[in-house]
Amino acid sequence: MIWRRGTRMKKNDKGHCVASSLLERNEVDVAKSIMAYAGEKNVRLLFPRDVMMADKHGANAMTKVVQATRIPDDDWMGLDIGPDTIKFFSKNLDSAKTIVWNGPIGVYEFDKFAAGTKAIAEKLAEERE
């Protein structure tokens, strides 16, 4: 999933609803080509399993966790990965040969949306063999 701030749209690169989450429209084709290339090379890409949704972009936002493939088509927005995704990503990082990190995972400026970024950064900082 392209997980950055950008232009509003209703579907991500896999065709799933992203509600009011921000997504760069001009990057969807790039994501699709990366996914296709990874498939050709038998490279496994990891995508979020669940998402921390918020009713607004702010420290006092109401939140809920939903499955990434079941984001409701409403005004809420995804501002971090959820707890299942943190576990899933962390487990898979141990065997990863290549990791591409392109900035924070969630809206880390607000504590309630920094858990994903912190957890994955801490996992990557662990001593690797």
C-alpha positions in Angstrom: 0.0 0.0 0.0 1.3 3.5 -0.7 1.1 5.0 2.8 1.9 8.7 2.5 0.1 12.0 2.5 -1.2 13.1 -0.8 -4.4 13.5 -2.9 -7.7 12.1 -1.6 -9.1 9.1 -3.5 -11.3 6.2 -2.6 -9.3 3.1 -3.7 -5.7 2.0 -3.0 -3.4 0.2 -5.4 -5.1 -3.2 -4.6 -8.6 -1.8 -5.2 -9.6 -1.6 -1.5 -11.4 1.3 0.0 -9.2 3.8 1.8 -12.1 6.1 2.9 -10.8 9.6 3.6 -7.2 8.5 3.9 -4.7 10.4 1.9 -3.1 8.7 -1.0 -1.1 10.0 -4.0 -3.2 9.3 -7.1 -0.1 9.5 -9.4 1.7 6.8 -7.4 -0.9 4.1 -7.8 0.5 3.0 -11.1 4.0 2.9 -9.6 2.7 0.7 -6.8 1.0 -1.7 -9.3 4.2 -2.0 -11.3 6.3 -2.7 -8.2 3.8 -5.4 -7.2 3.9 -6.9 -10.7 7.7 -6.9 -10.8 7.9 -8.4 -7.3 5.5 -11.2 -8.5 7.7 -11.9 -11.5 10.8 -12.2 -9.3 9.0 -14.2 -6.6 9.6 -11.4 -4.0 7.1 -11.3 -1.2 5.7 -7.9 -0.4 4.0 -7.3 3.0 0.8 -5.2 3.3 -1.1 -4.0 6.4 -3.6 -6.5 7.8 -5.3 -3.9 10.0 -5.4 -0.1 10.2 -5.8 2.4 13.0 -8.6 4.7 11.8 -9.4 8.1 13.1 -12.3 10.5 12.6 -9.9 13.4 12.1 -6.2 14.3 11.8 -5.4 15.3 15.4 -4.2 14.3 18.8 -7.8 14.1 20.2 -9.3 12.1 17.4 -11.6 9.1 18.1 -10.0 5.9 16.9 -10.9 2.4 15.8 -9.0 -0.6 14.4 -10.4 -2.2 11.2 -9.1 -4.9 8.8 -7.2 -3.3 6.0 -9.4 -5.0 3.4 -12.6 -3.8 5.2 -12.1 -0.1 5.6 -15.6 1.5 5.6 -16.4 4.0 3.0 -16.8 6.9 5.4 -15.0 10.1 6.5 -12.6 8.3 8.8 -8.9 8.0 7.7 -6.1 5.5 8.3 -3.4 7.1 10.4 -1.3 4.1 11.5 -1.0 0.4 11.1 -2.9 -1.7 13.6 -1.6 -4.1 16.3 -2.0 -7.3 14.1 0.1 -5.6 11.4 2.8 -4.6 13.9 3.1 -8.3 14.9 2.9 -9.5 11.3 5.6 -7.1 10.1 7.8 -7.7 13.1 7.7 -11.4 12.7 8.6 -11.2 9.0 11.4 -8.7 9.5 13.6 -11.4 11.0 13.9 -13.2 7.7 13.9 -10.2 5.4 16.9 -9.8 3.2 15.9 -6.4 2.0 13.9 -3.7 3.8 12.8 -0.5 2.1 11.7 2.2 4.5 10.3 5.4 3.1 9.5 7.5 6.1 7.2 7.0 9.1 4.4 4.4 8.9 1.8 6.4 10.8 1.2 10.1 11.7 3.9 9.9 14.3 3.5 13.5 15.3 0.5 12.3 17.5 1.3 9.7 20.1 -1.8 7.6 19.4 -0.6 7.1 15.8 3.1 6.6 16.4 2.9 3.0 17.6 3.5 1.4 14.2 6.5 3.6 13.4 8.0 3.1 16.9 7.5 -0.7 16.9 9.0 -1.3 13.5 11.9 1.1 14.1 12.7 -0.7 17.4 12.5 -4.1 15.6 14.9 -2.9 12.9 17.2 -1.6 15.5 17.6 -5.0 17.2 20.9 -6.7 16.5 20.6 -8.7 13.3 22.6 -11.8 12.6 
